[in-house]
Amino acid sequence: MKKNLFFIASGLIGGMMALGIYTFIDKDEAVLFPSYSTPVHSVNYSGLPVEGALDFTVAAEQSINAVVHVKTQVSVNPAYNPWQEFFGYEQGESQVQMGTGSGVIISGDGYIVTNNHVVEGAQKVQVTLNNNKNYDAEIVGADPSTDIAILKISEKGLPFLAWGNSEDVRVGQWVLAVGNPFDLTSTVTAGIVSAKARNINLLNPGYNREIFPIESFIQTDAAVNPGNSGGALVNTSGELVGINTAIASRTGSYAGYSFAVPATIAKKVAADLIEFGTVQRAFIGVSISDVTEEIAKENGLKEVSGVYVSALTVGGAAVESGIKEGDIIVKVNDRMVRNVPELQEQVSKYRPGDKVNVNVWRKGKMQTSIITLKNKAGNTEIGSAASAPEGSSVLGAKLSDPSEKEKTYLGITGGAKVYEITTGILKDVGLQQGFIITKIDNLKIVDATQAETLLTKKIAGQMLVIEGYYPNGTKAYYEFRR
């Protein structure tokens, strides 16, 4: 009996000691040993969607039938091998490379938007619909500055996507990427908008080819891979809010982020290419940069936001509207512009001749200017005239007479302006677009016709000396043999 009592007492004492130890630990280290007495059903998962709240099926079904598979053929000449010539072998024949991408039908009569890099240099383009029908496609036009191109197939009654307003897209909202990655047709992936107005320096400038990169990408975490280029980025309503263009990756495959040209840019470029065959690009006529903390402090801005005007183009739209160097652009037509990509996106929506209200911060006060946008040639014309004024072409450069405003600003009475420059001697010696020739071999130049005559009649091998000014007033000399 005593033995049994001993065991009972020992058990009670052990239990009390265990309880005391647990209580001690529970009091001092509650994070490590939490209480489980709270019922599971009382945990609040606020913010998580309930079943059925996220349904992408309608948007996916609408998009799949309007997204096409784009296949291209490009002829590539093999690299030159001097040993082939040395041993008497002929240079190899050109080879055909196949490329693939995606496109989005934007009208029932067969217009398709895709990326310029998908079809650039292609001799043949073929489009496959989601119903497996194949069509030969015509390249209507392309714009390297935005990486957008337009194709056309001969068909009617096609399913197409309606343009959405990418300006209404918000960071954090759901989007779908639809395309043909790795030749896998009709692929849909989902993600959220990670950021807007991204400039990733994807597009290379080419001033001699009139390429002025406009980058204001929508960044998402929807999975995009090679083959998705030119495909659709849609919202949950099935509206086209972007054209998938690039990924951020060290391997060439999806690594977490993808980028799309916003619909605001793609829609306008598409309309221009369909109507004119070329983009009617509008310019404010300013040199700009993002506002820094130092600039914001110097100008009394409460936020580090806006676009700083560092210089003005002679005869440009900004000068005529009263914009000044040192102004900070904060709004275009009541749309906030926090950085350069956002300003580029806003201006890219308009054509030369359009008027826009621009709000600028100047000396501690908000000012409003009405700007009549111009084309690269410095006028408000659209159509084929917008690309460049009529002029001469010699030594790889196209010449025209400088405007009266340019002559007044530079203090000259004549000259010949290089408004376009391609492969040739002038480009090789470093002469750049915009240069105004005032003298050739010390002979004063009156106009473009005279300059062309002098440059053309020079005998091959003779030395030439050209002098003149750039639009900012910098004087330059170029000496070379013709």
C-alpha positions in Angstrom: 0.0 0.0 0.0 2.8 2.4 0.9 4.5 1.5 -2.3 1.4 2.4 -4.3 1.0 5.7 -2.5 4.6 6.5 -3.2 4.0 6.1 -7.0 0.9 8.2 -6.9 2.6 11.0 -5.0 5.5 10.9 -7.4 3.2 11.2 -10.4 1.4 14.2 -8.8 4.7 15.9 -8.1 6.0 15.2 -11.6 2.8 16.5 -13.1 2.9 19.7 -11.1 6.6 20.3 -12.0 5.8 19.8 -15.7 3.0 22.2 -15.5 5.2 24.7 -13.7 7.9 24.4 -16.3 5.4 24.8 -19.2 3.9 27.9 -17.5 7.3 29.4 -17.0 8.3 28.8 -20.7 4.9 29.9 -21.9 5.1 33.2 -20.1 8.6 34.1 -21.1 8.8 32.6 -24.7 5.3 32.9 -26.1 6.6 33.3 -29.6 8.3 30.0 -29.5 5.5 28.1 -27.8 2.2 29.7 -28.8 -1.1 28.8 -27.3 -3.3 26.6 -29.5 -6.5 27.3 -27.4 -7.8 29.8 -30.0 -10.3 28.1 -32.3 -9.1 27.8 -35.9 -12.3 29.3 -37.4 -11.6 32.7 -35.7 -8.4 33.3 -37.7 -9.1 36.2 -40.1 -7.7 35.8 -43.7 -8.8 39.3 -44.8 -7.7 40.4 -48.3 -7.5 36.8 -49.7 -10.0 36.2 -52.6 -12.9 33.9 -51.9 -13.6 31.0 -54.2 -14.7 32.2 -57.6 -13.5 35.8 -57.2 -10.6 35.3 -59.7 -12.0 33.9 -62.9 -9.8 34.3 -66.0 -11.7 32.0 -68.2 -13.7 34.6 -70.1 -10.7 36.8 -70.8 -8.6 33.8 -71.8 -11.3 32.5 -74.2 -11.6 35.9 -75.9 -7.9 36.4 -76.2 -6.9 32.9 -77.4 -8.9 33.2 -80.6 -7.5 36.7 -81.4 -3.9 35.9 -80.8 -2.0 34.4 -83.8 1.3 32.5 -84.3 3.7 34.5 -86.5 6.3 32.6 -88.5 9.0 34.4 -90.6 11.7 33.5 -93.1 14.9 35.6 -93.2 17.7 35.1 -95.7 21.1 35.4 -94.1 24.4 35.6 -95.9 27.1 33.4 -94.3 30.1 35.2 -92.8 32.9 36.1 -95.3 35.8 33.7 -95.1 39.0 34.9 -96.9 40.4 31.4 -97.0 37.6 30.3 -99.3 38.7 32.8 -101.9 42.4 31.9 -101.3 41.7 28.2 -102.0 39.4 29.0 -104.9 36.1 28.1 -103.2 33.0 30.2 -104.0 31.3 32.1 -101.2 28.4 29.9 -99.7 24.8 30.6 -100.7 22.6 32.6 -98.4 20.8 30.6 -95.7 17.2 30.8 -94.7 16.5 31.3 -91.0 13.1 30.6 -89.4 11.7 32.8 -86.7 8.5 32.7 -84.6 6.5 35.1 -82.5 3.0 36.2 -81.8 0.5 38.8 -83.0 -2.8 40.2 -82.0 -5.8 40.6 -84.4 -7.1 44.2 -83.9 -9.8 44.3 -86.6 -12.1 41.8 -88.2 -10.7 42.5 -91.7 -7.3 41.1 -90.9 -5.0 43.8 -89.3 -2.6 42.3 -86.8 -0.3 44.1 -84.4 3.1 42.5 -83.4 6.6 43.5 -82.5 9.0 45.1 -85.1 11.7 42.7 -84.0 9.5 39.7 -84.8 9.2 40.6 -88.5 12.3 42.8 -89.1 14.1 41.8 -92.3 11.7 39.0 -93.1 11.2 38.0 -96.7 8.1 36.0 -95.9 5.6 36.1 -93.1 3.0 33.5 -92.3 0.3 33.7 -89.8 -1.5 30.8 -88.1 -4.8 31.3 -86.4 -6.0 29.4 -83.3 -8.2 27.3 -85.6 -5.0 26.2 -87.4 -5.8 28.1 -90.6 -2.6 29.5 -92.3 -2.3 32.8 -94.2 0.5 34.7 -95.9 0.8 38.1 -94.3 1.9 41.5 -95.7 4.0 43.8 -93.6 2.0 47.1 -93.7 4.5 49.1 -91.7 6.9 49.0 -88.8 8.2 51.3 -86.2 11.6 50.5 -84.6 11.2 53.4 -82.1 8.4 51.6 -80.3 9.1 48.1 -81.6 5.6 47.9 -83.1 4.7 46.5 -86.5 1.4 45.9 -88.4 0.6 42.9 -90.6 -2.4 42.3 -92.9 -4.0 39.0 -94.0 -6.8 38.7 -96.5 -9.7 37.5 -94.5 -12.9 39.0 -93.0 -15.0 38.3 -89.9 -12.0 37.5 -87.8 -12.2 37.5 -83.9 -10.3 40.5 -82.6 -9.4 42.2 -79.3 -10.6 45.6 -78.4 -8.1 48.1 -77.2 -8.1 48.9 -73.5 -6.8 52.0 -71.7 -3.4 51.2 -70.4 -3.4 54.4 -68.4 -6.1 53.0 -66.2 -4.0 49.9 -65.5 -2.9 49.9 -61.8 0.1 48.3 -60.2 -1.0 45.1 -58.5 -3.9 44.3 -60.8 -4.2 40.9 -62.5 -3.3 40.6 -66.2 -3.0 37.7 -68.7 -0.2 37.1 -71.2 -1.3 35.3 -74.3 1.1 34.0 -77.0 3.1 31.2 -78.4 6.2 30.6 -76.3 8.6 27.9 -77.5 6.2 27.2 -80.4 3.5 26.2 -77.9 0.4 27.7 -79.5 -2.4 29.4 -77.5 -0.6 29.7 -74.2 -2.1 31.8 -71.4 -0.3 32.8 -68.3 -1.4 35.1 -65.4 0.4 37.6 -63.2 0.1 41.1 -61.8 1.3 44.4 -63.0 4.6 44.9 -61.1 5.4 48.4 -62.3 4.6 51.0 -65.0 6.6 53.4 -67.2 9.7 51.2 -67.2 12.7 52.3 -69.3 15.0 49.3 -69.7 17.1 50.6 -72.6 15.9 47.9 -74.8 15.6 49.9 -78.0 18.8 51.2 -79.6 18.7 54.7 -81.0 19.6 55.3 -84.6 19.4 59.0 -85.4 20.5 58.4 -89.1 17.5 56.0 -89.4 15.1 58.3 -87.5 14.9 55.9 -84.6 14.1 57.7 -81.3 13.4 55.1 -78.7 10.2 55.5 -76.7 10.1 53.2 -73.7 7.4 53.2 -71.1 6.9 49.5 -70.6 4.3 47.8 -68.4 6.2 45.4 -66.2 4.4 42.2 -65.1 5.3 38.9 -63.5 3.2 36.9 -66.0 5.4 34.2 -67.5 6.7 35.3 -70.9 9.2 33.4 -73.0 10.8 33.5 -76.5 7.8 33.3 -78.9 5.6 35.5 -76.8 6.9 38.6 -78.5 4.1 40.5 -80.2 1.4 38.7 -78.1 -1.4 40.1 -76.0 -1.3 41.5 -72.5 -5.0 41.7 -71.4 -6.9 42.7 -68.3 -9.5 40.5 -66.7 -12.2 42.0 -68.9 -10.3 40.7 -72.0 -9.2 44.1 -73.2 -5.8 44.6 -74.9 -3.7 46.7 -72.6 -0.2 45.9 -73.9 1.9 44.1 -76.5 4.4 41.7 -74.8 7.8 42.6 -76.0 10.7 41.6 -73.7 11.8 39.7 -70.6 14.4 40.4 -67.9 16.7 37.3 -68.0 20.3 36.2 -67.9 19.4 32.9 -69.5 17.1 34.0 -72.3 14.1 32.4 -70.6 11.6 33.7 -68.1 13.2 34.8 -64.8 10.4 36.7 -63.1 9.7 39.9 -65.1 8.3 40.7 -68.5 7.6 43.9 -70.3 4.9 45.1 -72.6 4.4 48.2 -74.8 1.3 49.9 -73.3 -1.8 50.1 -75.4 -1.7 53.9 -75.4 1.5 53.8 -77.5 0.7 50.7 -79.6 -2.8 51.8 -80.5 -1.6 55.2 -81.9 1.4 53.6 -83.8 -0.9 51.0 -85.3 -3.4 53.6 -86.4 -0.6 55.7 -88.1 0.9 52.7 -89.8 -2.5 51.6 -91.2 -3.5 55.0 -92.4 -0.1 56.5 -93.5 2.4 53.6 -93.7 4.6 55.6 -91.3 4.3 56.9 -87.8 3.3 60.6 -87.4 5.5 61.3 -84.5 5.1 64.5 -82.5 7.8 66.4 -80.7 7.8 69.0 -78.0 11.3 70.2 -78.9 13.1 69.9 -75.6 16.1 68.1 -74.1 14.9 66.5 -70.8 15.9 64.4 -67.8 14.3 63.1 -64.7 14.0 65.4 -61.7 16.6 64.6 -59.1 16.5 65.3 -55.4 18.8 68.2 -55.9 16.7 69.8 -58.7 13.6 69.4 -56.6 15.2 71.1 -53.6 16.5 74.0 -55.8 13.1 74.6 -57.3 11.0 74.2 -54.2 9.2 71.0 -55.2 7.7 69.0 -52.4 8.2 65.7 -54.3 11.1 64.4 -56.4 8.9 64.1 -59.5 8.6 65.6 -62.9 10.7 66.1 -66.1 13.4 68.8 -66.1 13.9 70.8 -69.3 17.6 71.2 -69.8 17.6 72.7 -73.3 15.3 73.8 -76.1 15.3 73.0 -79.8 15.6 76.1 -82.0 12.2 76.7 -83.7 10.7 73.9 -81.7 7.2 73.7 -80.3 8.3 74.3 -76.8 10.1 77.6 -77.6 7.0 78.9 -79.4 4.7 78.1 -76.5 6.9 79.9 -74.0 8.5 76.9 -72.3 11.9 77.9 -70.8 15.1 76.1 -69.8 14.9 75.1 -66.2 11.1 74.5 -66.3 9.8 71.2 -64.8 7.0 69.5 -66.7 4.6 67.9 -64.3 1.4 67.4 -66.4 0.3 66.9 -70.0 -3.4 67.3 -70.6 -4.0 66.8 -66.9 -2.1 63.6 -66.8 0.8 63.5 -64.3 4.2 62.9 -65.7 6.6 61.8 -63.0 9.6 60.9 -65.2 10.8 60.9 -68.8 9.1 57.6 -69.9 5.7 58.9 -68.7 6.2 62.1 -70.7 7.2 60.2 -73.8 4.1 58.0 -73.4 1.9 61.0 -73.2 3.4 62.8 -76.1 3.4 59.7 -78.2 -0.4 59.6 -78.2 -0.5 62.7 -80.4 0.3 63.8 -84.0 2.0 66.9 -85.3 -0.5 69.8 -85.2 -2.2 68.6 -82.1 -2.4 71.0 -79.2 -1.7 69.9 -75.7 -1.9 71.7 -72.3 1.4 71.4 -70.5 1.8 72.4 -66.8 5.3 73.4 -65.7 6.8 74.4 -62.4 8.7 77.6 -62.7 10.3 79.6 -59.9 8.0 78.2 -57.3 4.8 78.6 -59.3 2.7 76.5 -61.6 2.5 77.7 -65.2 0.3 76.5 -68.1 1.3 76.5 -71.7 -0.5 75.3 -74.8 1.9 73.6 -77.1 1.2 72.9 -80.8 3.3 69.8 -81.4 5.6 69.5 -84.5 7.1 66.8 -86.5 10.9 66.1 -86.8 11.1 68.4 -89.8 9.9 71.3 -87.6 6.4 71.8 -89.1 2.9 70.5 -88.3 2.3 68.5 -91.5 1.3 64.8 -91.5 1.5 62.1 -94.0 4.5 61.5 -96.2 5.5 65.2 -95.8 6.2 64.6 -92.1 9.2 62.4 -92.5 11.4 65.1 -94.1 11.2 68.2 -96.3 11.9 68.0 -100.0 15.6 68.4 -100.6 18.8 67.2 -102.3 20.7 64.0 -101.6 24.5 63.7 -102.0 27.4 61.8 -100.3 24.9 59.8 -98.2 23.2 62.9 -96.9 19.9 64.7 -97.7 20.0 68.4 -97.8 17.4 71.1 -97.5 17.3 74.9 -96.9 17.5 75.8 -93.2 14.4 77.6 -91.8 14.4 81.4 -91.2 14.3 80.8 -87.4 17.4 78.6 -87.6 19.3 81.2 -89.7 18.3 84.0 -87.4 19.4 82.1 -84.3 22.8 81.2 -85.8 23.3 84.6 -87.4 23.7 83.3 -91.0 22.0 84.3 -94.2 22.1 80.9 -96.0 23.3 77.4 -95.8 22.3 73.8 -96.4 20.9 71.7 -93.6 21.7 67.9 -93.4 18.2 66.7 -92.3 19.0 63.0 -92.9 22.3 61.1 -93.1 22.9 57.4 -94.1 25.9 55.4 -95.0 28.4 57.5 -96.9 31.5 59.7 -96.6 29.9 62.4 -94.5 28.8 59.9 -91.9 32.2 58.3 -91.9 33.9 61.6 -91.0 31.6 62.2 -88.1 29.1 64.7 -89.5 25.8 64.4 -87.8 22.2 65.0 -88.7 21.1 68.6 -88.1 24.4 70.1 -89.2 24.0 73.3 -91.3 26.7 73.7 -94.0 27.7 77.3 -94.3 30.9 77.0 -96.4 32.5 74.4 -98.7 36.2 75.0 -99.5 35.7 78.5 -98.0 33.0 79.3 -100.5 29.8 80.7 -98.8 26.8 78.5 -99.2 23.5 80.1 -100.2 21.2 77.1 -100.3 20.9 73.3 -100.6 21.0 73.3 -104.4 24.3 75.1 -104.5 25.8 72.8 -101.8 24.8 69.7 -103.8 26.3 71.2 -107.0 29.6 71.8 -105.3 29.8 68.4 -103.5 28.8 66.5 -106.7 31.2 68.1 -109.1 34.3 67.5 -106.9 36.7 65.0 -108.5 37.3 61.8 -106.6 40.4 62.0 -104.5 40.2 65.8 -104.1 40.2 67.3 -100.6 37.1 68.9 -99.3 36.6 71.2 -96.3 33.1 71.7 -94.9 32.3 74.1 -92.1 29.1 75.1 -90.4 27.0 75.0 -87.3 24.9 72.5 -85.3 21.5 73.7 -84.1 22.8 74.5 -80.6 25.4 77.0 -82.1 28.4 74.7 -82.0 30.7 75.4 -84.9 32.4 72.4 -86.6 34.8 71.7 -89.5 35.2 68.5 -91.5 38.1 67.7 -93.9 38.1 64.6 -96.1 38.8 63.3 -99.6 35.9 62.8 -101.9 
